[in-house]
Amino acid sequence: MTLIKSISGIRGTIGGKPGDALTPTDILKFTAAFGKWIIAKSGKKKIVIGRDARISGKMVRNLVTGTLQSIGIDVVDLGLSTTPTVEIAVPEENAGGGIIITASHNPKQWNALKLLNAEGEFISDADGKEVLELAEQTDFSFSEVNDLGKVSFDNSYLDKHIAKILALPLVDTEAIKKAKFKIAIDCVNSTGGIFVPALLKALGVETVYELYCTPDGHFPHNPEPLPENLVALSQEVVNKKAHLGIAVDPDVDRLCFVCEDGNVFGEEYTLVAVSDYVLKHTKGNTVSNLSSTRALRDVTERAGAEYNAAAVGEVNVVNKMKETGAVIGGEGNGGVIYPELHYGRDALVGIALFLTHLAQSGKPVSALRSSYPEYYISKNKITLTAGMDIDGLLEKIREKYKQHPHSTIDGLKIDFEREWVHLRRSNTEPIIRIYSEGNSETIANNLANKIISDIKEVLQENND
């Protein structure tokens, strides 16, 4: 069983013993700590919550709601929702913060509490540490009966979110409608099955082939939108002669596409394509995290703008975007952040901007994809063992490659002439992620294998 406390929130597997997994005891402790922190930070006693459709969602929602009530906080419950929708709702409701009950791309045995501040943005690492310290103190004073918080339910934010997207100047519903797109979608039996069809209908898409759109939490495949998990969607696109396929993760903040020929567009290129479109119409810079493709930098510089890299984690990307005046940004995992709408990864606005781009280009999806610089990212991982000295390991690798440009703002990233490799501890799983990129699959894999061999050599030396 696993419990991870990080910049990405409180995440763990359901069941087991307190402190070792996401148990009711842990949910109560961290929810109460966050509620107390929100009151102290914002002076407001209102929190917006929403959840994805995973099986444990109702149980976790009930614990979160009751805990917040018990410390005098009013709860606005959006019910089955998406991460970006809750992000939009927090400032709209003038709330002190938000809690999204979702474990994103993790399998069904996982759930999590994602924590938002009063702006509807993920709390910072420093704020997160304050919440964790409060949780460990467990010195809570609960409200008396007349001071308990109240609960209200609001199912209007699906329409509000879509309305805000339709009102964006760069979303061209007429062009999308005229294109008469036929689109297949895979919503992994979570809340995308509610939100994505509603958005497509509002955009004027009349033909939608739905796969796994029943929001019951029974994921039909690994819910991370990677090529190996989208075989059924690729087949559906080809069989139905659809113009493209769209896949989202359980909480609808990650987005990827399938071309009309059944080949994947590549989740790394979701942000590249959307940024290309935005930069054609808006002056400004771009940001992605250190593990994202160089193609975004190439597209940005081609538009005469500046690209900057941030540490992995949505809050880090958002901070860098604000610092550099970026008009578009996100993460290479299919996360699009469009500040014209809000500062958060949002698959729904990504869909609207991409479809506008596709309609205006007049190209098939595969031709649009081939218009971008070709890179390949090899994604690997090493499972952490108890007592492993991660910092010491990375320092030894850094020392070995010290003659190459490198960054240590988030793990270790080493830049070679045309390739890079990034090693970092995962925020969401007990692993070290090893990402490498080159202009061919062979080059990227060879680089990854070389670094993995170096790591194993260091670990062996430590064991001797």
Secondary structure, 3 states (H helix, E strand, C coil): CCEEEECCEEEEEECCCECCEECHHHHHHHHHHHHHHHHHHHCCCEEEEEECCCCCHHHHHHHHHHHHHHCCCEEEEEEECCHHHHHHHHHHCCCCEEEEECCCCCCCCEEEEEEECCCCCECCHHHHHHHHHHHHHCCCCCCCHHHCCCEEECCCHHHHHHHHHHCCCCCCHHHHHHHCCEEEEECCCCCHHHHHHHHHHHHCCCEEEEECCCCCCCCCCCCCCCHHHCHHHHHHHHHHCCCEEEEECCCCCCEEEECCCCCECCCHHHHHHHHHHHHHHCCCEEEEECCCCCHHHHHHHHCCCCEEEECCCHHHHHHHHHHHCEEEEEECCCEEECCCCCCCECHHHHHHHHHHHHHHHCCCHHHHHHCCCCCEEEEEEEECCCCCCHHHHHHHHHHHCCCCCEECCCCEEEECCCCEEEEEECCCCCEEEEEEEECCHHHHHHHHHHHHHHHHHHHHHHHC
